[in-house]
Amino acid sequence: MANTGCLSPGAFLSKVPEFFQTANEKHITVRLTAKRLIEHDPVEGNLEFDSTNHPDYDVSKKASEISVSSRSDREYPLLIRMSYGSHDKKTKCSTVVKASELDQFWQEYSSVFKGGHAEFDQEEEKEE
C-alpha cells in the first residue's frame, strides 16, 4: 500500500487548527480515526488478514487473552485520519505514525488541539 496521499506527522499537526477552525465556523464535526496500518502483499498474502488459520494475528482476540503469543510481536505503524464534511464536500487528510513515535505524536496533537480550543472559548466569551 503506497500511502502517497499521507502527510508527514508534522504537516498533519499543522492542519489540525485549520480543520477545527473551519469546522467551528461551519458548525460541523471533525472526525479523527486511528487504525493499524498493514501493507497488503497480494502475492504471498498477509497472516493478519487470515484470522481463521492464524488466530494469533487477530487483534480483536488479543485484547481478551491473558498471555500474548510471541508469534505476532511485530510493531505496526498507525494510520491516523482527520476529516469533516460529507460526500462530495468532504475534506480529509491522513498521516502514518510509527509505533515508537506514537506517544510523542499524541502529546503534540493534544497540545495543538487544546491550543485551538482556547481560541474558540475566548471567541465565544466575547460574543456573549
Beta strands, then each sheet from edge to edge (+ up, - down):
strand 1: 30-36
strand 2: 78-84
strand 3: 91-97
sheet 1: 1+ 2- 3+
end
